Amino acid sequence: MNPTSFYEWKTTNLHLNVLATAWAKQDAFWKVVWDRVKVMVKKAPENGQATEYMRKFIAARFSVNLRNVELLY
């Protein structure tokens, strides 16, 4: 990934470099922080619930099927 960009296309796959925040007041793509886009979700980080909720949020925002959203650590 380009160190100055928060996204990169690899063939037909969009790779986003995300700074994830749980327990936010609202779900939102917030702003670019260095080389990451800040994504905030309302869900609490308990038992992977915030992670799954973030997958659903990203899928909805990009109008893609949930099975096409993978979060890598």
Legacy VTK file of the C-alpha trace (Angstrom):
# vtk DataFile Version 3.0
C-alpha trace
ASCII
DATASET POLYDATA
POINTS 73 float
0.000 0.000 0.000
1.204 3.474 -0.798
2.356 4.991 2.531
0.589 8.286 1.788
-2.776 6.788 0.868
-5.475 5.136 2.979
-6.717 3.024 0.061
-5.397 0.953 -2.797
-7.011 -0.996 -5.617
-5.594 -4.464 -6.215
-7.266 -5.806 -9.337
-10.971 -5.597 -8.392
-10.380 -5.470 -4.620
-10.400 -2.236 -2.652
-8.033 -2.284 0.326
-8.749 0.295 3.022
-6.315 1.110 5.793
-8.685 1.764 8.714
-8.305 3.298 12.148
-11.246 1.691 13.948
-13.057 3.253 16.889
-15.872 1.623 18.877
-18.314 3.238 21.317
-18.787 6.269 19.053
-21.858 8.488 19.208
-22.674 7.596 15.608
-21.526 5.316 12.807
-19.345 7.254 10.378
-16.375 7.418 8.089
-14.781 10.349 9.834
-11.512 11.664 8.456
-8.118 10.621 7.171
-5.485 10.339 9.906
-2.035 9.948 8.374
-2.431 6.910 6.122
-5.734 5.631 7.560
-9.381 6.527 7.299
-11.048 6.718 10.701
-14.173 4.566 10.900
-16.330 4.920 13.989
-19.141 2.600 15.079
-21.585 2.797 17.979
-21.207 -0.827 19.033
-19.187 -1.725 22.131
-16.047 -3.860 21.627
-17.394 -6.960 23.377
-16.938 -10.506 22.060
-16.217 -9.311 18.515
-19.538 -7.482 18.224
-17.961 -4.185 17.169
-15.875 -5.946 14.523
-18.891 -7.658 12.986
-20.915 -4.451 13.212
-18.112 -2.573 11.412
-18.115 -5.173 8.623
-21.861 -4.635 8.178
-21.436 -0.853 8.235
-18.682 -0.922 5.580
-20.658 -3.358 3.392
-23.724 -1.118 3.539
-21.754 2.057 2.751
-20.085 0.456 -0.281
-23.242 -1.449 -1.331
-21.491 -4.814 -1.362
-22.405 -8.185 0.066
-21.188 -8.768 3.624
-19.211 -11.824 2.514
-17.068 -9.473 0.405
-15.873 -7.473 3.416
-12.904 -8.880 5.284
-11.127 -7.149 8.143
-7.434 -7.947 8.474
-5.295 -7.204 11.501
LINES 1 74
73 0 1 2 3 4 5 6 7 8 9 10 11 12 13 14 15 16 17 18 19 20 21 22 23 24 25 26 27 28 29 30 31 32 33 34 35 36 37 38 39 40 41 42 43 44 45 46 47 48 49 50 51 52 53 54 55 56 57 58 59 60 61 62 63 64 65 66 67 68 69 70 71 72
